[in-house]
Amino acid sequence: MTVIDIPGSKSVTARALFLAAAAEGTTTLLRPLVSDDTEGFAEGLRALGYAVRQEPGAWHIEGRPAGPGAAEADVYCRDGATTARFLPALAAAGRGTFRFDASAQMRRRPLGPLTTALRELGVDLRHGEKDGHHPLTVHAAGVEGGALTLDAGQSSQYLTALLMLGPLTARGLDITVTDLVSEPYVEITLAMMRAFGADVVREGRTYRVAPTGYKAVLYPIEPDASTASYFFAAAALLPGGEVTVPGLGTGALQGDLAFVDVLRRMGADVEVTEGATTVRSTGVLRGLTVNMRDISDTMPTLAAIAPFADGPVRIEDVGNTRVKECDRLDACAENLRRLGVTVETGPDWIEIHPGTPTGPAEIATHGDHRIVMSFAVTALRTPGITFDDPGCVKKTFPDFHRVFGAFARTP
């Protein structure tokens, strides 16, 4: 049995950094993810005037409940969607002028529903070029709060940013959601807010957040379930494959652990205990139709092993993956076709037919870490696969190629 220690969750680390910055006191994050995205988030906090001290295995953040320490700042969000969407909301709760910009890739990704909601709350926020996209400037003067309606059908991060802002407002927030994708990520947000002392409840489609502020805590970061999906998929794919990931068990916050339920439906042997999850190959991968709306970050992982199933694999309700780091539906289809696999796509679905992928072929990564890591799984049974940008894994797992390569070589 191979035991893999997966780096900390990107989603949990980003939320924890926001909450720690907003809390009264000094928060210590244990085992945070160290990657381009999370380093960018920490760098953004420092630019805004927060004290962040990083040491191996622990980051310490001095909270500022009144908002950023800087009266004026320029924040570069790199490729990080959580940085680009969470930090403007955090800055809005303070006072000052804060300018945000991001990479060309992140500039293409939408912000509109979030910035529209912030404007409805009275925030003076101006887009520098294209409306609903970075760059933007926030002229912050605190947020009174109140009620608003939000469409989070493109990204749950819009809702998460507003929820985390809620305790910092004068009157609290009531957010009614008309559409919501990746709902398990919102459950992560609610659980973490409560761990930092917030009072937030859900009533039907409305989330009610009291103006409680936050309190500093000692907060351990659990392993990244999306990253674990590549190792789980590899174990299911390889004859005799088996992997155990400690720290992801029945009490895990992250909904993407439900990817192992998809593998179970396909025939893998899956065991989830309180402290770990194990996936074993049974030598069988069955075709299936699966709705992955709530775990769409693992759609490319499933697409990468789908050709090895004994029947078609149809993945539905994943239209939001078209506005991630790249159009992941098209990217998966394009690369599978390069490998000789028959693929069909629609606005929010992809269907992959059985067929042994053949190399050599260079995978077009589109600068997307998840495309690289997913097709690294395909490469386990397809000689000759290379990547045009293998280094883009630094976004979430800089050491991926070494760790995955060592895992693949394990007898």
N, C-alpha and C positions, 0 to 999 in steps of 0.2 A: 504493500500500500504506500502510495506517495502522499506525503503531507506538504501542502503548499501554504506558505504565509503570504497572503495577499495584502498589498498596501492598503492604507486607510481609504475610506470612502471619500471620493471627491465631493459628492453632494452633502454629506454630513460635515466634512471639513469646512466647506464654504458657508454653510448655515451657522456652524459653530463660531466662525470668525466674525460674522455679522453680530450674532447674539452676544459674544464676548465683548465686542467693541461698544455695544449699547448698554452693557450691564454696569451696575454699581460694584466696583471692586476689581480685583485682578483674577482673571480666569486662566486656568492652565488646561490646555488641550493635550491629551496623551495620545501618542502614535498618530498624529495628523498625517495626511497624505502630503508628501513633498513632490510636487510636480510643477510644470509651467503654470497651470491654471491656479493652483493654490498659492504659489509664490507670487503670482501676479495679484491675487486678492490681498495678500499681506502687504505687498508693495503699495497697493492702492490705499490701504488703511494708513500706512505711514505717511503717504502724500497728504492725506486728509488731517493728519495731526494726531493719530493714535500711536501709542507706544506698543510695539510688537517686538518681543525678544524670542528668538528661535534658537533652540539647542536640540541636539539629537534626541528624538523621541518625545519632545515636549515643546510646545509653543506657549508663551505667556503674553496675555493681552490685557493692558490696563484700560478698563472701560471708561467711557465718557458719556453718561446718560444725557447730558445736554447737547451732545452732537460733536462734530469734528472740532479738533483743537485749532486747526488752521482757519483763518478768515477767508483765505483764497487758496485754491489749489488746482493743479492740472493732474488728472488721473488718466493713465493709459491702461486700458483693460486687456491688452493683448488679444488672445483668441477666446478669452473666458466669458461664456455666457452668464455664469453666475456673478462674476465680477461686474460685467456690463449692466446687469439688470438689478442686482442687489445694492450696489454701492450708491447709485443715484437716489434710491429710496432712503438709505441710511443718511446720506448727506442732507436730504430734504428736511429731516427732523431737526437739524441744527440751524446755524446762522452763518451766512457767508456766500461767496460766489465760487462755484465748483464746476470746472470744465472737465468733461469726459470724452475720451476718444478711444478707438480700438483698431485692431488690424482690419485689413481689407475684407477678410473672411467674416469677421464679426460685424463690420459695418453693413454687410449684406443681410444679416439676420434681423428679424423684426423686433421692434420694441413698442410699437404703436399702442396696443391695449394698455400697457403699463403706463406710458407717459401720458396718455389720455386720462387715465384714472388719477394720476398725480395732479394733473391740471384741474380736474374736477374737484379735488381736495384743496385747491387754492395755491398749489405750488407754481411759482413762476419758472417755467421750464421751456427752453427754446432749443429746437433742433438747428444745427449749424448748416446742414445741407439738405438731405432728403428727410421729409417729415416721417416720423416713426422709426428713425434709424440714428445711430451714432454718426457724427459727434453731436453732443448736446451740452447745454449749460444750465445749471440749476442755481437760481438766485434764491437761496434758502432763507426762510424766516419762521421756521417751525411749522407744524401741521396741526390744525385744529381738530380734524377728524370728522366723523359723520358717516353717512350712508352712501354707498355707491354700488353700481352694477358693473360686472366685469365679464368679458368673454375670454376664458382661458383655454379655448379649444385649440390654439396653436402651441401653447406652452404653459405648463403649470407653474413655471418660474414667475410669471406675472403675479399670480395669486400669492405665491410664497413671499415675494418681495413686499407686497402690501400687508400680508398677515404679520410679518416680522416688524414692519413699521408700526402696526397698530398700537402696541403698548407704549410707544414713544409719543403718541399724539395726545393732545389735551383732553379730548372727549372719548377716545376710542374709535373703533371702526366697526361698521356693519357692512360686510361685503356679500352681495348676492351674485352668484355665479350662474351665467346662462349656459355655458358649455365648459367642460373640463376634460383635459387629457392628462394621462400619467398621474391619476389620482393618488397612487401610493406615495408619490413624492410629497404630496401635500400632507399625508399622514406623518411622514418623517418630520416635516416642518412643525406640525402641531405638537408632536411628542417632544421635540427639542425645545420649543418655546416654553412648554410647561416645565421642563427640566430646569430652565432658567428663570422660573417664577411667574410666567405669564398666565393670565386667565383668559382662555379662548374656548369657545364652544361652537359646535355646528348644529344648526337647526334646519334640516332639509337642505336647501341650496344656499342658505345664508350662514356666514361665519361671523360670530360676534366676538370682538376682541376688546377687552377692558384696558384702560390706560394705566396699567400697573407698573410699567417699567420692567427692568430685568435685574436679577441678582447674579453675581459671579459664582461660578461653580468649578469643580474639578471634573473635566468631561473627557472620557475615553472615546476615541473614534473607532468604530467597528470597521472591519475590512470591506472593501468595495465589492458589492455584489455584481455589478456590471462587469468589472474586471474578472471576477471569479468565473463568469459565464464561459470564457474562452477555455479555461482549464476543465470545467465540467463538460463542455461540448467535446473537447479532445478525449476525455476519458470515455465518453459514450461512443466515440467514433473508432477508437483504436481497439483492435482485438486484445482482450485481456486488460484493457485500460481500467484504471481505478485512481481516484484522487479524493483526498479529504481536505477540506478547507476549515480550519478552526476559527472560531469567533463569529461564524455565521450559522445560527441555529434557529430554533423555534421562536426565540424572542427578538430576532433581528428586525431593525427598523425598516430596512430597504425592501421595497416591493420587488425589485429585480431578482431576488432570490427565487421568485416563482418561476423563473426560467427552468429550474430543475423539474418542475411539474410538467413542463412541455417535454423535457427529455424522458420523463417517466412514461408519458403517453406514447412516446415513440418506441418504447421498449427497454430503456435503460433501467438499471436497478438503482434506486435513490433512497438514501436514508438520511433523515434530518433529525438530529438530537438537540438537546438544549444548547450544547456548546459547539456543534460542528455539523457540516453537511458532507456526505460522501456520495459520489456517483461512480457506478461500475458499469462497464460494458457487458451486455448479454450476447453480443454478436449480431444483434438485430437493431435496425433503425426503420421504423414504420413511417409511411407517409401520413399526413394529417392535415386538417384545416384548423387553424388556430387564430383567435382574436388576440392581438398583442398590443392593443391600445394602452394598457396600463404598464406594459414592460417593453415599450418600443425601443429603448436603447439596446435591447438584446435581439432585435430583429435581424441585424446583420450577422450575428452569431449563428442564428438558426439558418439563415440563408446560406451561410458558408458550408454547413454540413448537409443541407437539404438534398444535394444531388446523390448522396450516398444512401438515401432512404429507398425503401422498396416500392414506393408509390409517390405521387405528386405531393409536394408540401405547399400549401396555400396559406399565406400570412395576410390577415385582413385588419382593417381599421388602423392603419399606420400612416395616414396621410401627413401627420405632423413630422415624420422623419424626412420629408422633403425640405424642411427649413431648419435642419440641423447644421453641423459644420459643412455638410454638402447635401445634395439631394440623395439621401442614402438609398431610396428605392431604385433610382436610376443607376446609381453607382454599383449596387449589388448586381443588378441585371446586366449592366455593361461588362462587369468583370467575369461573371459566370458565363456569359456568351463567349468571352475571350477564351474560356477554358472548354468550349464546345458543348456547353449545357443549354438545353432549351428552356427559355424563361419567357413568361408573359407578365405584363404589369398593367395596372389601372391607376386611377387617381389615388387610391389609398390601399392598394393590395399588390401582392406579387405572388406568382405561382411558379414553382420550380419543379421541373420534371426529372425523374431519375436518369442518371447517366454518369459514367465515370469521367470526371474532369481530366483533361490532358494538358500537359505543358509541352514545351516551355511557354511561359506567358508572363508579361510584366503587368502587375496589378496597378491600375490607375487609382491612387489613393485619394486624390482631391484634397490632400492635406488633412485628412480625417483619420484620427487615431483609431477609431472603431473599425474602419475598413481594413486597416493594416492588421489589427489584432484578430479580426474575424477570419481573414483569408490566410493568416498564419496557421489556423486550424485546418483549413482546406489543404494547405501545403504539406501537412503530415502524411497525406495519402496521394499527393500530386507532385511528383518531382518536377523541378524546373520553374517553380513560382518565384518571382522576384517582385520588388516593390519600387515604384518610382520615387517614393519619399518615406523610407522606413523610419526616419528619425522623428516623424510627427507624433509618435507614441509618447514623446516627452510631455505632451499635454496632460496625461493622467498617469503614465507608468513608464518613466524614463528607462528603467532597467528591464522592460518587458522582453526584449529579444534574448537577453542572457538567461533570464529565469525560465521563459517558455522553452528555449532551446535545451536547457538542462532537464526540464520536465520531459520533453519529447525523447530524450536519450535514455531516460530511466527504464531499466528492463521491466 
